């Protein structure tokens, strides 16, 4: 009963320490460069040949992680047991080191394997067992559960093998705390329950840079971006649309006339020949000419159209060659479609927002979001010459490197789903993680961070 009470007190202590940190939501993981201290308590069972009782043991671990996955720990254990023959108490000591290899080190649950070598000593009066240090090999498994970056619970099982008039064995099983410190710089912690009420914008990142202009191609929930590149050539320094290009503009006009709930942004771009300000003004006039043509020849309401000029600020090719400069002189129409576009003629590019939410720090796709990805898979299956870029984004909670890796893993999991369920050839798919770059909202509110955690599918529609 005394031992049971001791275990209960230790378990309750672990729960109390864990509860002190439940409001800390920074990303938790096993990290390279960290030192650690781990107090542990558990039990040790000896094989029958040693004639020793199973008893609790107490231990301490001190560790260092060389990488996120690979680390080392020094250890010390003590147990007071008794012989089953009535020879009195026996003090058991173990001190040595182990190598640890962690699986899924960036997860909240981190399983690992361990192997090491230690000295064991049984100190007992009357010559029971042996009083000299003997070498002992051990191996086993463990699991860490990170409550946050500052503390984790751990459980371990070890099989000990040593010799004394033959091979002897014991098994240790323990629970404990894993307390890391040092290592890679962690994300700024966000205090959810301050002592005094503070506006949320002040709590989080008051010096967040202003938002850049959100591209017209950025898809929104419930809307597709139906993108058409117009093969229009303008006279030098002119913005008038020549008659032979009426059929190009009709690709946009006919579509918007048929689907009268759509809106469009007409974007103009130039090469870098000429002054920057002049090119900005020229590209805007060319985009406005397309808008005017759509209004005059197709009766599209002007309120459904807008024109943007970007000058030479967004090159898609090398401006040092004639071919590259010609590619950079372009007009694109980005059409907002608030309906399912799978049944209509594919555009040059189709941008989809996938409504997928991930658990904090995780990349696994929950089954309830499969239907979102199915939309992409069905489209790629229907049009087998199309390709897709899956883009992953996060908010700014966590370090930059961590967020880049996390967003990449999330995008890759979407690609894997498309390959496995729909049989899409992997060569048609690309995964790209952008971390917390390319924000569409400020990160100083929960709503803004939710908008920034997103998955987009950009489909290139080369249909034959």
N, C-alpha and C positions, 0 to 999 in steps of 0.2 A: 504493500500500500504506500509505503514511503516513496518508493521509486516511481509509482504511478503519479503521486502528487507532484513529484519533481518534474516529470514530463509535462504534466498539465500546466504547471506554472511557466515552464519555458515556452510552451505553445502559445499561451495567452500573452506572454511578453512579446513574441513575434508578431502576433496580431495587433498589439498596441503600437509597436514601432511602425508597422506597415500603415496603420490608420493615420499616422501623423503626416503621411505623404500622399494621400489619395487625391488631393486637390491639385497636384502637380502634374501637368499634362505634357511635359516635354517628351520627345521621343526617347524611348529606353532601348538599350541594346548593349551587347558585349563589344567593347571598343579597344582598338589597338592603343598601346601606350599607357593603359590604366594599371595602377597598383590596386590591390584589394586586401581587405582583412575580413575573415570569416570565422566567427565563433560558431561552434557546432555542438550538438548533443545527440546521443543516440545509444544504440546497444551493440554489444559484441558477443558473438556466440562462438565457442571453441568446439573443435571436433571431440568426439568421445574419448580418444586416446589421451587427451590432456587432463581429463577429470577435473574440469573447471566449470563453475557455474556461469550462465549467461548473466551479464550485468550491464548497467549503463556505463557509457564512457563520455568524457568531455574532451573537446579539442579546439584547436585554433589553427587557422590557415592564413598564410600570407602569400599573395600571388602577384604575378605580372603578366600582362598580355603582350606578346611580341607582335601579333597581328590581331585582327578581329576574331579570327578562328583559333589561333594557336597561343597557348600560354603555359606557365609553370607555377606550381604552388609548393611552398615549404609547409610542413605539417608537424603538429605535435598532438598526441593523444594520451590520455590517462584513464585507466579504469581500476577500480578495486574489486576484485572478485574473491571467491572462496573455492577451495577444493571440495570435490564431492566425497572425499575420504575423511573429512574432518580434520585436515592438517592445518587449518587456520586460513588467514587472509593472504592474498597474493596481490601485489601491486604490479599492474601491467603498464608499460610505457612503449610508445612508438614514435619515432622522430625520423623524418626523411624528406623526400621531395617526389612530386608527381608531374608528369607532362599531361596537359589537357588539350583535347581538340574539340572545338565547338561547332555544332551544326546550326545553320540558320542564325548566325550571330546578330543579325539586325532585327530579329523578331523579339516579341515580348517573352515568349517561351523559348529558351535556348537549351536544347539537349546537348550532352557532351559525353565523350569517353575519356578515360584516364588510365594511366599506367605509371608505376613508379617503383622506387626502391627505398627501403627504410631499415633502421635498426630497431629490433624489438628486445625488450628486457622484461623478465618476470622476476620481481624482487620478493622473495619469500623466506621466512626463517626456516631453519631445519632442512635446507637443501631441497625443498619441493621445487620441481621443474629445474630451472637453471637461473643463476644470477649473473651470467655474462651476456653481453650484447651479441645477438645473432642477426644476420642479414635476412630480410624478408622482402620478397617480390609481391606487388599487389597490382590488381587491375579491377576495373569496374565502370559503372555508368553514373551519370548525374543529370539533374535538370535544374535550371535557374528560371525563376519567374520574376521578371523585372516589374516592380511596382512603379518605378520611375528611374531616372538616370542615377539616382543617389543610393538606391537600395534594391535588393532582390532577395527573395526567398530561395533556398537551395535544398535539394534532397540528394543524397548519395548512397550508393551501395558499393562495397569493396570486398574482394576476395583476397585474403592474405595467405601466402604460402611461405613456410620457413622450415628449417631442419633442426631436430634435436633427437638423436637416436632414431632417425627416420624422418619422413616428411609429415609435417603438421600443418593444420589449416585453421583459419578462423574467418568469420564474416562480420564486417562492420556495416551498420545501416544508421543513417543520421539525417537530421534536419538542422538547418542553420540559417544565418543571415549572410548575404554577400554584400559587402560595403565597398564599392569602387571609388577611387579618387584619382585625379590627374587625367592624362590621356588627351585625346582630341578635344578642342574647345566645343562645349555643348551649346545648344540653343538657349537663348534667353528665356528664363522661366516666366510664365504668366501666372500671376496670383489671382485666382478666381474669387477668393473671399478676403479682401483687404480689411484692415482694422477700421478704416474710415472709408466711406463711399468715395470712389474716384471715377470720373468719367472713363468709359472703356477706351476711348481713343487715346487717353493719356496713359492708361495702363500698358498698352501694347507697344507700338512702335511710332512715337510721335514724329520722328524724323524721316518717315517713309517718303521716298521720292515721289513727285507728282506722277500721275498716270500718263503714259504715252497714249497717243491716239490709237484706238482699237481698230484694227483692219476691218474693212467691210466684209472680208471673207471669213471672219470669226463667226462660227455658227452659234446660234442661240437655242435654248430649250424649245422644242416644238417647231423649229423652223429649219429648213434646208437652205443652203446657199448654192444657188444654181448659177454657175459661172461660165460666161461665154467670152472667148477672145475674138475680137473683131479684126479681120484682116483688112484694115483700111490704111492706105498710104496717102499722106497729105503732101501737098506741094511745100517746098522749103519755106519755112517761116509763115505758113498759112494754116488756117483752121477750117476752111470750107470743105465740105464733103463732096467729092466728085461723083457724078451720076453713076459711074460703073460700080460704086460701092453700096448702092441702095440695097442690093440683095443681102449684103453682110448685116446692115442695120436691121433688115427685115427679120433676121433670126431672133432678135430681141423683141422687135415690134409685134410680130405675129404671136410670139409666146405670151407677152404681157396682155395682148388683146384677148387671147383665148382664156387666160387665167387672170381675171380682173381684180383679184385680191392681192396680187403680187406688187411689190415695190422694187426699185432698182437704184443702185449707185453706179454711175458711169465714171470710170477712172481713166485719166490720161497720163501717160508717161513719155518722156523724151530721152534722147541720148545726152551726152555731156558736151556737145558742140554748142557753144554760146554761153552767155553769162547765166549763172544759177537763177537769179531772179527772173530773167527773161524766159527761161525754160519753164519755170513754175507758172508764169502767166500764160505762156503759149499752150502748155498741156491743159490748163483749166479751160481755155477758150475752145480747144478741140473737143474736150469732154462735153462742154456746153452745146457745141454744134450737134453732137449726137443726140443730146436731150431735145434740142429744138426740132431735129429731124423726126424723132419719135412722136413729138407733140403734133407737128404739122402734117405728117404723112400717115400716121396710124391712130391719131386721136387719143393718145395716151394722156391722161390728166397730168399736168405738170407737178401736182402735189405728190404723185407717185414716183417722181424722179428727182435725183440730185446729181450734181457734177462735182468731181474732185480732181484737182491737178496736182501731180507729184513731181513734175519736172524730171530731173536726172537723179532724184534721191533714192530710187529703188531699181537699180539695174538688175536685169536677169541674165545678162551676158557681158562679155568683155567689150568695153568701149574703144579699145585700141584697133579693132578690125571693123571693116564695113559691115560684115555679117552680124557682128555683135551689136553694133549701133542700130542696125535695122530691127533686131529683136527688141531692143530697148525702146524703140518708138512704137508704142502700142496703145490700144484702147481695149479695156475690159469692161464687161457688164456683169455686176454681181447682183443677182436677183434673189430677193427673199421670198421663199415659198412656204406658206403655213399649211402644207398638205403633203401627202405621201407622193413622192416623185418616182417611185419604182416603175409605174406604168407608163411613163412618158419618155420621149427620146432623150438619151443621156446628153448632158452638156459637155463642154471641154473639161470642166472640173466640178465636182460635187462635194460640198463640205457638210458634214453631219456632226451634231452634238450628241454624244452618248450619255444618257442620264444614268451614270454609274457612281455609286458611293462606296468607298472603301473604308474598312476599319482603320483606326489610327495606326500608322506605321506598318500597315499590311498591304499586300499586293494581290491577295486572293480575291477572285470574283465570286460574289455570292449568287446562288442560283436565281434569286428573284430578279437579277439584272440580265439574265441570259437573253431575254426577248429584245433588249436594246441592241445587243451585238448581233442578234439574228437579222436585224434590219440590214446591216452591212453585209453579212454573209449571203443573204438572199439576193442582194443586188449584184455582188461579185459573181455569184453562181449564174445569175441570169445573163450577165454580160462578161463572158470569160476572157475578154481581152483587156478588161479594166485592171488597174492596180490601185493599191491603197496605202497611204501613210497613216499609221496610228500614232497620235500625239498624246503624250501624258504630261500633265501639269500638277503641281502641288501648291499649297499656300506657303508662307514663309516660316512656319513653325518647324524648327530643326535647322541643322547646318546646311550650307549650300551643297556640299558634296553628297551628304546623305539624301537630300531631296532630289538631286539629279539621279542618283541610283534608284531611289524609290519610284520616281516617275517612269524611269526606263523599265523597271520590272513590271509595273502596272501595264504599260503599253505592250510589253512582250507577252504578258498573260492574255491580253485581248487577241494578239496575233495567234498565239497557240490555240486558243479556243476556235478561231476561224479555220485553222488548219485541221484540227481534230474533228470538229463537228461537220463542217461543210466541205472538207477535202480541198480547200483552196491551196494551190501550189504556193509554197513558202516564198518562192522567187517573186511572186506578185505582191508581197506584203513587206512593209518596213515598219519597225517600231522606233520611235524617237522620244526620249525623255527630256523635258525642258526645265524640270525642277520648278522653282518659284519665279522664273523669268516669264515674260509675256503675260503680265497681270491683266485681268479684265476688270478688277475691282481693287479697292484698298484692303489691306489685310488687318486693319485695326478694328474690325467687327466680325462676329461669327458669320454673318451673312456674306460679307466680302470674302472671307477665307473659303467659304463653301463654294462660291462662284469660281474661285481660282483653282480649286481641286476638280479637275475635269479631264475628260477623254474626248478627243476629236478624231474623226475619221475623214481624211482628205482623199477623195477618190479621183484618180486620173482616168478620164473616160475616152481612151483611144478605141473607138468602136469600129470594127471592120464588118 
